[in-house]
Amino acid sequence: MSRICELTGKGRQVGNNVSHANNRTKRVFLPNLQNVTLMSEKLERSFKFRVSTNGLRSVEHNGGLDNWLLKTKDEKLSNRAQKVKRELKKAAAAA
């Protein structure tokens, strides 16, 4: 399982540990990922995603999962999130 947020696309970053003597060694910064269940109001279903805490705050700020998915580009979303987005568009077109 890769360490990438399914809703924002946030992944690992590479940097350096810098010692007091200014020696530099490579290190990895991993995102803070949480397994969460988000509710879709339009589909009246819940979906499980692996989301960064920053991404979770962004979803809440934008008014929920439905609004977030419709506003976000497909390149950032995982395959599962894109599938949910297609279902939302289909439900909106039917209504």
C-alpha positions in Angstrom: 0.0 0.0 0.0 1.6 3.3 -1.1 1.8 6.3 1.2 -0.3 8.6 -1.0 -3.5 10.5 0.0 -6.4 9.3 -2.1 -8.1 12.7 -2.2 -5.2 15.2 -2.5 -2.5 13.2 -4.1 0.0 14.2 -1.3 2.9 11.7 -1.1 6.3 11.4 0.4 8.9 14.1 0.2 12.7 13.7 0.3 15.0 15.9 2.3 18.1 15.8 4.4 18.9 15.2 8.1 21.4 17.9 9.0 23.6 17.2 11.9 25.3 19.8 14.2 28.5 19.3 12.1 26.4 20.1 9.0 26.6 16.5 7.7 23.7 15.7 5.4 22.0 12.4 5.1 18.9 11.6 3.0 15.6 11.1 4.7 11.9 10.8 3.8 9.0 12.9 5.0 5.8 10.8 5.0 2.3 12.3 5.0 0.1 11.7 8.1 -2.4 9.2 6.5 -5.5 8.1 8.3 -8.1 5.5 7.3 -11.4 7.3 7.4 -15.0 6.7 6.3 -16.5 9.7 4.5 -20.3 10.0 3.8 -21.6 11.1 0.5 -24.8 13.0 0.9 -26.0 12.8 -2.7 -25.3 9.0 -3.0 -26.4 8.3 0.6 -23.5 6.0 1.0 -20.2 6.0 2.9 -16.8 5.3 1.4 -13.5 4.3 3.0 -10.4 6.3 2.0 -6.8 6.7 3.1 -6.6 10.4 3.5 -3.9 12.8 4.9 -5.1 14.9 7.9 -4.5 18.0 5.8 -6.7 16.5 3.1 -9.4 15.7 5.6 -9.5 19.3 6.8 -9.7 20.5 3.2 -12.7 18.2 2.6 -14.5 19.6 5.6 -13.7 23.2 4.6 -15.2 22.6 1.1 -18.5 21.3 2.5 -18.0 17.5 2.4 -16.9 14.7 0.2 -19.3 15.5 -2.7 -18.2 19.1 -3.1 -14.5 18.2 -2.8 -14.7 15.5 -5.5 -16.5 17.7 -7.9 -14.0 20.6 -7.5 -10.8 18.5 -7.6 -9.0 17.5 -10.8 -8.9 13.8 -11.7 -5.0 13.8 -11.7 -5.0 14.3 -7.9 -7.6 11.6 -7.2 -7.0 7.9 -6.8 -8.8 5.4 -9.0 -11.4 4.7 -6.3 -12.1 8.4 -5.7 -12.5 8.9 -9.5 -15.0 6.1 -9.5 -17.0 7.8 -6.8 -16.8 11.1 -8.7 -18.2 9.5 -11.8 -21.1 8.1 -9.7 -21.8 11.6 -8.4 -21.9 13.1 -11.9 -24.2 10.3 -13.0 -26.5 10.9 -10.1 -26.5 14.6 -10.7 -27.3 14.1 -14.4 -30.2 11.7 -13.5 -31.7 14.2 -11.1 
